[in-house]
Amino acid sequence: MLWLKIEEIMKEKGLTQYKLAKRAGVGTNTITYLKSGKINKPSFELMCKIADALEISLDELRKEDTSCQNI
């Protein structure tokens, strides 16, 4: 699951959901919705913001998420 990968990287970097939202320039609700699954198909723009905030490439977020590979 995408959120598990994001959460793992957040823990490694010592980020809270609030700090991630601020770094990404999105509202805290956006991060909460992503975590809860209310946003189950995040936009490319949102994923770029999150990847930039986590200081990783988009490919890093896809590595553990194999759901896209089975389509």
Gaussian input, Z-matrix of N, CA and C with variables (Angstrom, degrees):
# hf/3-21g

backbone

0 1
 N
 C     1     B1
 C     2     B2     1     A1
 N     3     B3     2     A2     1     D1
 C     4     B4     3     A3     2     D2
 C     5     B5     4     A4     3     D3
 N     6     B6     5     A5     4     D4
 C     7     B7     6     A6     5     D5
 C     8     B8     7     A7     6     D6
 N     9     B9     8     A8     7     D7
 C    10    B10     9     A9     8     D8
 C    11    B11    10    A10     9     D9
 N    12    B12    11    A11    10    D10
 C    13    B13    12    A12    11    D11
 C    14    B14    13    A13    12    D12
 N    15    B15    14    A14    13    D13
 C    16    B16    15    A15    14    D14
 C    17    B17    16    A16    15    D15
 N    18    B18    17    A17    16    D16
 C    19    B19    18    A18    17    D17
 C    20    B20    19    A19    18    D18
 N    21    B21    20    A20    19    D19
 C    22    B22    21    A21    20    D20
 C    23    B23    22    A22    21    D21
 N    24    B24    23    A23    22    D22
 C    25    B25    24    A24    23    D23
 C    26    B26    25    A25    24    D24
 N    27    B27    26    A26    25    D25
 C    28    B28    27    A27    26    D26
 C    29    B29    28    A28    27    D27
 N    30    B30    29    A29    28    D28
 C    31    B31    30    A30    29    D29
 C    32    B32    31    A31    30    D30
 N    33    B33    32    A32    31    D31
 C    34    B34    33    A33    32    D32
 C    35    B35    34    A34    33    D33
 N    36    B36    35    A35    34    D34
 C    37    B37    36    A36    35    D35
 C    38    B38    37    A37    36    D36
 N    39    B39    38    A38    37    D37
 C    40    B40    39    A39    38    D38
 C    41    B41    40    A40    39    D39
 N    42    B42    41    A41    40    D40
 C    43    B43    42    A42    41    D41
 C    44    B44    43    A43    42    D42
 N    45    B45    44    A44    43    D43
 C    46    B46    45    A45    44    D44
 C    47    B47    46    A46    45    D45
 N    48    B48    47    A47    46    D46
 C    49    B49    48    A48    47    D47
 C    50    B50    49    A49    48    D48
 N    51    B51    50    A50    49    D49
 C    52    B52    51    A51    50    D50
 C    53    B53    52    A52    51    D51
 N    54    B54    53    A53    52    D52
 C    55    B55    54    A54    53    D53
 C    56    B56    55    A55    54    D54
 N    57    B57    56    A56    55    D55
 C    58    B58    57    A57    56    D56
 C    59    B59    58    A58    57    D57
 N    60    B60    59    A59    58    D58
 C    61    B61    60    A60    59    D59
 C    62    B62    61    A61    60    D60
 N    63    B63    62    A62    61    D61
 C    64    B64    63    A63    62    D62
 C    65    B65    64    A64    63    D63
 N    66    B66    65    A65    64    D64
 C    67    B67    66    A66    65    D65
 C    68    B68    67    A67    66    D66
 N    69    B69    68    A68    67    D67
 C    70    B70    69    A69    68    D68
 C    71    B71    70    A70    69    D69
 N    72    B72    71    A71    70    D70
 C    73    B73    72    A72    71    D71
 C    74    B74    73    A73    72    D72
 N    75    B75    74    A74    73    D73
 C    76    B76    75    A75    74    D74
 C    77    B77    76    A76    75    D75
 N    78    B78    77    A77    76    D76
 C    79    B79    78    A78    77    D77
 C    80    B80    79    A79    78    D78
 N    81    B81    80    A80    79    D79
 C    82    B82    81    A81    80    D80
 C    83    B83    82    A82    81    D81
 N    84    B84    83    A83    82    D82
 C    85    B85    84    A84    83    D83
 C    86    B86    85    A85    84    D84
 N    87    B87    86    A86    85    D85
 C    88    B88    87    A87    86    D86
 C    89    B89    88    A88    87    D87
 N    90    B90    89    A89    88    D88
 C    91    B91    90    A90    89    D89
 C    92    B92    91    A91    90    D90
 N    93    B93    92    A92    91    D91
 C    94    B94    93    A93    92    D92
 C    95    B95    94    A94    93    D93
 N    96    B96    95    A95    94    D94
 C    97    B97    96    A96    95    D95
 C    98    B98    97    A97    96    D96
 N    99    B99    98    A98    97    D97
 C   100   B100    99    A99    98    D98
 C   101   B101   100   A100    99    D99
 N   102   B102   101   A101   100   D100
 C   103   B103   102   A102   101   D101
 C   104   B104   103   A103   102   D102
 N   105   B105   104   A104   103   D103
 C   106   B106   105   A105   104   D104
 C   107   B107   106   A106   105   D105
 N   108   B108   107   A107   106   D106
 C   109   B109   108   A108   107   D107
 C   110   B110   109   A109   108   D108
 N   111   B111   110   A110   109   D109
 C   112   B112   111   A111   110   D110
 C   113   B113   112   A112   111   D111
 N   114   B114   113   A113   112   D112
 C   115   B115   114   A114   113   D113
 C   116   B116   115   A115   114   D114
 N   117   B117   116   A116   115   D115
 C   118   B118   117   A117   116   D116
 C   119   B119   118   A118   117   D117
 N   120   B120   119   A119   118   D118
 C   121   B121   120   A120   119   D119
 C   122   B122   121   A121   120   D120
 N   123   B123   122   A122   121   D121
 C   124   B124   123   A123   122   D122
 C   125   B125   124   A124   123   D123
 N   126   B126   125   A125   124   D124
 C   127   B127   126   A126   125   D125
 C   128   B128   127   A127   126   D126
 N   129   B129   128   A128   127   D127
 C   130   B130   129   A129   128   D128
 C   131   B131   130   A130   129   D129
 N   132   B132   131   A131   130   D130
 C   133   B133   132   A132   131   D131
 C   134   B134   133   A133   132   D132
 N   135   B135   134   A134   133   D133
 C   136   B136   135   A135   134   D134
 C   137   B137   136   A136   135   D135
 N   138   B138   137   A137   136   D136
 C   139   B139   138   A138   137   D137
 C   140   B140   139   A139   138   D138
 N   141   B141   140   A140   139   D139
 C   142   B142   141   A141   140   D140
 C   143   B143   142   A142   141   D141
 N   144   B144   143   A143   142   D142
 C   145   B145   144   A144   143   D143
 C   146   B146   145   A145   144   D144
 N   147   B147   146   A146   145   D145
 C   148   B148   147   A147   146   D146
 C   149   B149   148   A148   147   D147
 N   150   B150   149   A149   148   D148
 C   151   B151   150   A150   149   D149
 C   152   B152   151   A151   150   D150
 N   153   B153   152   A152   151   D151
 C   154   B154   153   A153   152   D152
 C   155   B155   154   A154   153   D153
 N   156   B156   155   A155   154   D154
 C   157   B157   156   A156   155   D155
 C   158   B158   157   A157   156   D156
 N   159   B159   158   A158   157   D157
 C   160   B160   159   A159   158   D158
 C   161   B161   160   A160   159   D159
 N   162   B162   161   A161   160   D160
 C   163   B163   162   A162   161   D161
 C   164   B164   163   A163   162   D162
 N   165   B165   164   A164   163   D163
 C   166   B166   165   A165   164   D164
 C   167   B167   166   A166   165   D165
 N   168   B168   167   A167   166   D166
 C   169   B169   168   A168   167   D167
 C   170   B170   169   A169   168   D168
 N   171   B171   170   A170   169   D169
 C   172   B172   171   A171   170   D170
 C   173   B173   172   A172   171   D171
 N   174   B174   173   A173   172   D172
 C   175   B175   174   A174   173   D173
 C   176   B176   175   A175   174   D174
 N   177   B177   176   A176   175   D175
 C   178   B178   177   A177   176   D176
 C   179   B179   178   A178   177   D177
 N   180   B180   179   A179   178   D178
 C   181   B181   180   A180   179   D179
 C   182   B182   181   A181   180   D180
 N   183   B183   182   A182   181   D181
 C   184   B184   183   A183   182   D182
 C   185   B185   184   A184   183   D183
 N   186   B186   185   A185   184   D184
 C   187   B187   186   A186   185   D185
 C   188   B188   187   A187   186   D186
 N   189   B189   188   A188   187   D187
 C   190   B190   189   A189   188   D188
 C   191   B191   190   A190   189   D189
 N   192   B192   191   A191   190   D190
 C   193   B193   192   A192   191   D191
 C   194   B194   193   A193   192   D192
 N   195   B195   194   A194   193   D193
 C   196   B196   195   A195   194   D194
 C   197   B197   196   A196   195   D195
 N   198   B198   197   A197   196   D196
 C   199   B199   198   A198   197   D197
 C   200   B200   199   A199   198   D198
 N   201   B201   200   A200   199   D199
 C   202   B202   201   A201   200   D200
 C   203   B203   202   A202   201   D201
 N   204   B204   203   A203   202   D202
 C   205   B205   204   A204   203   D203
 C   206   B206   205   A205   204   D204
 N   207   B207   206   A206   205   D205
 C   208   B208   207   A207   206   D206
 C   209   B209   208   A208   207   D207
 N   210   B210   209   A209   208   D208
 C   211   B211   210   A210   209   D209
 C   212   B212   211   A211   210   D210

   B1=1.4584
   B2=1.5217
   B3=1.3028
   B4=1.4548
   B5=1.5235
   B6=1.3324
   B7=1.4581
   B8=1.5306
   B9=1.3051
   B10=1.4667
   B11=1.5231
   B12=1.3209
   B13=1.4615
   B14=1.5223
   B15=1.3292
   B16=1.4636
   B17=1.5212
   B18=1.3224
   B19=1.4661
   B20=1.5260
   B21=1.3164
   B22=1.4610
   B23=1.5333
   B24=1.3183
   B25=1.4614
   B26=1.5254
   B27=1.3184
   B28=1.4677
   B29=1.5195
   B30=1.3353
   B31=1.4699
   B32=1.5176
   B33=1.3400
   B34=1.4619
   B35=1.5218
   B36=1.3327
   B37=1.4618
   B38=1.5233
   B39=1.3238
   B40=1.4618
   B41=1.5218
   B42=1.3299
   B43=1.4598
   B44=1.5228
   B45=1.3126
   B46=1.4614
   B47=1.5226
   B48=1.3101
   B49=1.4664
   B50=1.5283
   B51=1.3194
   B52=1.4578
   B53=1.5269
   B54=1.3341
   B55=1.4645
   B56=1.5273
   B57=1.3297
   B58=1.4602
   B59=1.5245
   B60=1.3103
   B61=1.4631
   B62=1.5287
   B63=1.3102
   B64=1.4639
   B65=1.5186
   B66=1.3151
   B67=1.4694
   B68=1.5217
   B69=1.3278
   B70=1.4649
   B71=1.5259
   B72=1.3266
   B73=1.4566
   B74=1.5154
   B75=1.3304
   B76=1.4657
   B77=1.5216
   B78=1.3039
   B79=1.4553
   B80=1.5211
   B81=1.3065
   B82=1.4628
   B83=1.5224
   B84=1.3390
   B85=1.4705
   B86=1.5252
   B87=1.3226
   B88=1.4576
   B89=1.5170
   B90=1.3227
   B91=1.4612
   B92=1.5249
   B93=1.3148
   B94=1.4654
   B95=1.5226
   B96=1.3198
   B97=1.4712
   B98=1.5222
   B99=1.3184
   B100=1.4640
   B101=1.5252
   B102=1.3269
   B103=1.4674
   B104=1.5320
   B105=1.3190
   B106=1.4721
   B107=1.5289
   B108=1.3261
   B109=1.4483
   B110=1.5146
   B111=1.3464
   B112=1.4613
   B113=1.5241
   B114=1.3323
   B115=1.4606
   B116=1.5216
   B117=1.3269
   B118=1.4673
   B119=1.5222
   B120=1.3263
   B121=1.4707
   B122=1.5232
   B123=1.3439
   B124=1.4623
   B125=1.5291
   B126=1.3117
   B127=1.4646
   B128=1.5318
   B129=1.3139
   B130=1.4611
   B131=1.5269
   B132=1.3206
   B133=1.4623
   B134=1.5302
   B135=1.3253
   B136=1.4572
   B137=1.5224
   B138=1.3175
   B139=1.4658
   B140=1.5277
   B141=1.3283
   B142=1.4673
   B143=1.5261
   B144=1.3212
   B145=1.4674
   B146=1.5223
   B147=1.3200
   B148=1.4649
   B149=1.5235
   B150=1.3181
   B151=1.4632
   B152=1.5295
   B153=1.3195
   B154=1.4616
   B155=1.5299
   B156=1.3254
   B157=1.4691
   B158=1.5295
   B159=1.3258
   B160=1.4626
   B161=1.5339
   B162=1.3321
   B163=1.4703
   B164=1.5260
   B165=1.3485
   B166=1.4644
   B167=1.5264
   B168=1.3137
   B169=1.4646
   B170=1.5277
   B171=1.3166
   B172=1.4663
   B173=1.5191
   B174=1.3175
   B175=1.4646
   B176=1.5247
   B177=1.3121
   B178=1.4696
   B179=1.5231
   B180=1.3165
   B181=1.4677
   B182=1.5182
   B183=1.3080
   B184=1.4641
   B185=1.5198
   B186=1.3192
   B187=1.4670
   B188=1.5136
   B189=1.3044
   B190=1.4618
   B191=1.5248
   B192=1.3162
   B193=1.4576
   B194=1.5227
   B195=1.3111
   B196=1.4603
   B197=1.5299
   B198=1.3164
   B199=1.4574
   B200=1.5221
   B201=1.3269
   B202=1.4718
   B203=1.5290
   B204=1.2989
   B205=1.4440
   B206=1.5272
   B207=1.3181
   B208=1.4561
   B209=1.5281
   B210=1.3081
   B211=1.4643
   B212=1.5145
   A1=109.18
   A2=115.47
   A3=122.18
   A4=111.91
   A5=116.51
   A6=118.56
   A7=111.26
   A8=118.40
   A9=120.50
   A10=110.93
   A11=116.71
   A12=120.82
   A13=110.10
   A14=117.29
   A15=121.24
   A16=109.88
   A17=116.04
   A18=120.90
   A19=111.37
   A20=117.12
   A21=121.94
   A22=110.65
   A23=116.25
   A24=120.80
   A25=110.36
   A26=117.13
   A27=120.76
   A28=110.60
   A29=117.13
   A30=120.97
   A31=111.02
   A32=116.35
   A33=120.41
   A34=111.69
   A35=115.86
   A36=121.19
   A37=112.73
   A38=117.04
   A39=121.00
   A40=113.54
   A41=116.49
   A42=121.01
   A43=111.52
   A44=114.81
   A45=120.91
   A46=107.80
   A47=116.72
   A48=120.46
   A49=109.63
   A50=116.62
   A51=121.26
   A52=110.80
   A53=116.58
   A54=120.36
   A55=111.50
   A56=116.63
   A57=120.26
   A58=110.04
   A59=117.12
   A60=121.40
   A61=110.58
   A62=117.12
   A63=121.07
   A64=110.96
   A65=117.26
   A66=120.82
   A67=111.86
   A68=115.66
   A69=120.97
   A70=112.32
   A71=116.19
   A72=119.64
   A73=113.18
   A74=115.06
   A75=120.49
   A76=108.62
   A77=116.35
   A78=120.49
   A79=111.56
   A80=115.64
   A81=119.36
   A82=111.25
   A83=116.59
   A84=119.70
   A85=111.03
   A86=117.17
   A87=120.53
   A88=110.21
   A89=116.96
   A90=121.28
   A91=109.85
   A92=116.71
   A93=120.85
   A94=110.70
   A95=117.12
   A96=121.21
   A97=111.54
   A98=116.24
   A99=119.98
   A100=109.96
   A101=115.83
   A102=120.91
   A103=111.60
   A104=116.47
   A105=120.47
   A106=112.82
   A107=117.10
   A108=119.83
   A109=114.21
   A110=116.86
   A111=119.35
   A112=110.60
   A113=115.74
   A114=120.60
   A115=105.15
   A116=116.50
   A117=118.77
   A118=112.71
   A119=116.49
   A120=121.39
   A121=107.80
   A122=116.48
   A123=119.40
   A124=111.52
   A125=114.92
   A126=120.04
   A127=110.26
   A128=114.46
   A129=120.47
   A130=109.79
   A131=116.28
   A132=121.15
   A133=111.21
   A134=117.26
   A135=120.82
   A136=110.97
   A137=116.58
   A138=119.33
   A139=111.40
   A140=117.21
   A141=120.24
   A142=110.18
   A143=117.03
   A144=120.90
   A145=111.08
   A146=116.53
   A147=120.41
   A148=110.53
   A149=116.87
   A150=120.40
   A151=110.45
   A152=116.92
   A153=120.52
   A154=111.01
   A155=116.19
   A156=120.34
   A157=111.62
   A158=116.01
   A159=120.90
   A160=111.93
   A161=115.55
   A162=122.80
   A163=111.68
   A164=114.32
   A165=121.47
   A166=108.46
   A167=116.51
   A168=120.02
   A169=109.38
   A170=114.98
   A171=119.28
   A172=111.00
   A173=116.78
   A174=120.64
   A175=111.90
   A176=117.26
   A177=120.40
   A178=110.77
   A179=116.70
   A180=119.90
   A181=111.46
   A182=117.36
   A183=121.31
   A184=112.85
   A185=118.45
   A186=121.66
   A187=113.82
   A188=116.78
   A189=120.33
   A190=112.47
   A191=117.36
   A192=121.14
   A193=108.72
   A194=116.43
   A195=120.95
   A196=112.04
   A197=118.51
   A198=119.87
   A199=111.74
   A200=118.04
   A201=121.10
   A202=110.70
   A203=118.11
   A204=121.41
   A205=112.77
   A206=117.62
   A207=121.53
   A208=112.76
   A209=117.06
   A210=120.41
   A211=109.86
   D1=138.84
   D2=-177.28
   D3=-57.31
   D4=-45.14
   D5=-176.52
   D6=-61.81
   D7=-36.50
   D8=-179.72
   D9=-61.41
   D10=-38.87
   D11=177.75
   D12=-66.76
   D13=-44.56
   D14=178.50
   D15=-60.60
   D16=-45.92
   D17=-178.97
   D18=-62.35
   D19=-40.01
   D20=178.22
   D21=-60.18
   D22=-45.09
   D23=-179.84
   D24=-69.29
   D25=-38.44
   D26=176.41
   D27=-58.09
   D28=-44.40
   D29=179.70
   D30=-63.36
   D31=-42.76
   D32=178.86
   D33=-59.75
   D34=-34.66
   D35=-176.23
   D36=-97.13
   D37=-0.26
   D38=178.99
   D39=68.45
   D40=35.44
   D41=-179.19
   D42=-101.59
   D43=141.96
   D44=170.89
   D45=-94.19
   D46=171.26
   D47=176.40
   D48=-61.62
   D49=-38.63
   D50=178.86
   D51=-61.68
   D52=-47.50
   D53=-179.37
   D54=-64.67
   D55=-38.57
   D56=177.40
   D57=-62.46
   D58=-45.26
   D59=179.65
   D60=-59.78
   D61=-45.38
   D62=-179.67
   D63=-64.02
   D64=-45.27
   D65=178.90
   D66=-62.59
   D67=-36.94
   D68=-177.44
   D69=-81.87
   D70=-14.78
   D71=-178.77
   D72=73.21
   D73=33.02
   D74=177.85
   D75=-124.50
   D76=164.58
   D77=178.33
   D78=-72.09
   D79=153.77
   D80=178.58
   D81=-62.59
   D82=-29.57
   D83=177.67
   D84=-62.36
   D85=-34.96
   D86=179.50
   D87=-61.04
   D88=-43.65
   D89=179.25
   D90=-67.36
   D91=-41.35
   D92=178.38
   D93=-62.05
   D94=-43.45
   D95=179.14
   D96=-65.50
   D97=-37.67
   D98=177.52
   D99=-63.71
   D100=-44.12
   D101=179.90
   D102=-63.61
   D103=-42.62
   D104=-175.57
   D105=-79.09
   D106=-11.16
   D107=-179.43
   D108=92.15
   D109=1.36
   D110=176.84
   D111=-65.68
   D112=-29.14
   D113=169.93
   D114=-105.28
   D115=98.49
   D116=-177.26
   D117=-100.69
   D118=-10.96
   D119=174.52
   D120=-132.79
   D121=77.76
   D122=-177.05
   D123=-63.92
   D124=148.55
   D125=-179.93
   D126=-69.34
   D127=159.54
   D128=176.63
   D129=-59.92
   D130=-41.86
   D131=179.80
   D132=-60.02
   D133=-44.95
   D134=179.32
   D135=-63.39
   D136=-43.01
   D137=-179.50
   D138=-66.11
   D139=-35.08
   D140=175.86
   D141=-64.32
   D142=-42.79
   D143=178.79
   D144=-62.39
   D145=-42.88
   D146=-179.69
   D147=-67.07
   D148=-44.41
   D149=178.78
   D150=-60.67
   D151=-43.89
   D152=178.02
   D153=-62.56
   D154=-42.48
   D155=179.66
   D156=-63.90
   D157=-33.60
   D158=179.12
   D159=-85.95
   D160=-5.96
   D161=-178.85
   D162=59.63
   D163=46.63
   D164=177.82
   D165=-135.55
   D166=169.91
   D167=175.49
   D168=-87.86
   D169=161.28
   D170=175.83
   D171=-60.11
   D172=-33.26
   D173=179.06
   D174=-59.75
   D175=-33.50
   D176=178.52
   D177=-62.72
   D178=-35.32
   D179=179.20
   D180=-73.19
   D181=-27.08
   D182=-178.99
   D183=-83.40
   D184=-23.42
   D185=-173.60
   D186=-52.91
   D187=-47.67
   D188=-176.39
   D189=-88.98
   D190=-11.83
   D191=-178.02
   D192=-94.38
   D193=93.53
   D194=-175.51
   D195=-87.09
   D196=-2.04
   D197=-177.77
   D198=-61.99
   D199=-31.21
   D200=-179.94
   D201=-74.31
   D202=-24.24
   D203=-174.83
   D204=-79.05
   D205=-16.55
   D206=-176.75
   D207=-91.82
   D208=1.40
   D209=-176.90
   D210=-87.45

